[in-house]
Amino acid sequence: MNEIETRIIDIDINDIRRKLKNIKALKVKQENQINNIYDFPDKKLLNDKGYARIRIVDDELLKVTRIYMTTKKMLSQEKYKVMEENEIEISDYIEGENIFKSLGLELIESIKKYRESYKYKNTLIEIDINEKNFCPFPYIEIETSREDELKEVVELLGYSLKDTTSKTIYDIIKEYNNATM
């Protein structure tokens, strides 16, 4: 599946929650995640703005734990970030890790984050709060298959497309760290 996505960084979480409530967006996720990122030793996937991941999700709404195995590949980063995503739910983390390792991938990093997700029409709005040592500021990610809806959501949240970025989180953090040094 291809998805159009953009981010708005360094947000006021409570303000975003209030605006989501005002537009009657439905809360569909509240979860703690562990995102284990895999790549080849030469970082081929990350250098090409893609990755392989095993995500462990502790779903606070449904009180269940799920595990997903995912690959993502950047297709475009012009106006929006367009990613090819392949994902499947798996029942055993170790087996997923063994599949990645058998392909020559190795664990690059493990990232913990809290995520709240809201649905508005066909668009997913996700508030992400990562561990501070990975990403020191909260942000929202807006994902959809419809460009007009993405623009609508950005504006309903009080932003314009100029406030968004198609950069990867790694590029955003690198710029942030360079600016604060």
N, C-alpha and C positions, 0 to 999 in steps of 0.2 A: 504494500500500500504506500502511496506517496502522500505526504502531508505538507501543507504550508505552515510554517511556524515563524514566530517572531517573539522577541523578549522585550520587556520593559524592566530596566534594572533600578535598584536602589529605591524601592517603593515604600510607601507608608501602608503597612499591612492592614491596619484597622480601617483606613480610608477605602482601600480596595474592597474589603469585606462589606462595608456599608454600601458602596456602589453596586456590588454584585447583588446584594439583597434588594436594592432599589429597582434593578432591572429584572428581578425575579429569577435570577440564575439559580439553578438547582445544585445543591452540594451533592456530589456523587462520590467523592473520595476524601478520606482523612486518614493518612497513613504515615508510618515511619518506614523508611526504605534503607536498605544497604545495597549500593550499586557497585558491583565488582566489575571493573573494566579490564578487558583482556585485549592483547595485541601481540603481534609478532615481536621478537627481540629488537628488530630494527625500527619499530613503531610505524610500520607501513600503514596500518589502518588509521591511526590518529593523524599521521602526517597528511593523509588524503582526506581528512576531516570526516572520518567514519570511526566505528568501533564495534567491538563485540562485548556484550554485557550479560551478566546474570544478576537479576534484581530480586532481592528478597523483600517482600512487602508484608508488613504487619498492619492489616486493615483494621483501623479503630472503629469504623462504622459497623462492619459485618463480623468483627471479632474472629477473623481467620488470618492465616498466613498463606501467602501464595509465592510461587517462584516462577520467574519468567526468564527465558533465554532469548536474547535479541541481537540482531545485527542492524547497524544503521550505516548508510552511505550517503554522502552529500551529493546531490544532483545539481543544485544551483544555490548560489548565495548572492544573487544580484539584488533584487528588491526584497525578497523574503528568503528564508532558508527553506529549501525544498529537499526533503530527505526521503530516501527509499528505506522503509522499515520492514523487517521481517521478525516476527515475534511468535513465540509459542509458550504456553504454560507447561512447566515440567513438574514432576512430583519429587525429584531427588536432586538436590543441589550438587552433590558429588558426581553424579552421572553427567550432569551438564558440564561441570568443570572438566571431567575426563574427556568429553567430546572436544571441547576447545583445546585442551592440552594435546590430544591426539592429532589435531590439525596444526600443531606447532605454536599455538598461542600460549601466552603466559599472563599471569595476573600482574597488571600494571599498578592499579591502585584500587582502594576500597573507599567509597564515599558514602557517608551517612547523611540523610536529609529527611526533613518533615515536609509533607506535601498535602495541600488541600486542593481539590479540583472541583470546578463548577462547570455546569453545562448550560449554555445559552444557545438555543436553536441547534445548529450542527457544530458548534464550536466549543472546545474545551479550554477553560481558563484555569491555569494552575499556579498557585502560590507556592513557591519553593523557598525553604529556609534550610540551607546547608550548614554543616559543621563550619564554624568560623575559620578553622585552619584551611579549609578548602575554598570557601567563598564567603567573605565577610559581610555581605549584604543580601537582603531578600530581593526576589524578583518575581515577575509573573511571566509565564510562557503561554502564548495563545496559539492553539493548534486547530486547524480546520482544513477542509478541502476546497473552501470557497473564499476567494479573494475579497469579494464584496462584504461578506460576513466578518472577515478579519478586520477590515477597515471600520465597520459598524461597531464592533466590540471595543476596539481601541478608542474610538470617539466616545462611546458610552461610559468608558472608564475615565474620561477626562483628559485623554492624551490625543496626540496626532501621530501620523505615521513617522514624522521626524523624530519622535521620542522613542521609536522602536529600533531594534538592531537585529540583523540577520547573522551576526557573528556567533561563533560557537562559544560555549561557556568558558572554554580554555582561553580563547582569544580575549574575551571580556575580562577575565581575571588577570591575564598577563598585562593588559592595558591599565587596569586598576592598580596593580602592584607597581608598575612603572611610574604612574602618576603620583603615588603616595610615597615614593622613595626619595 
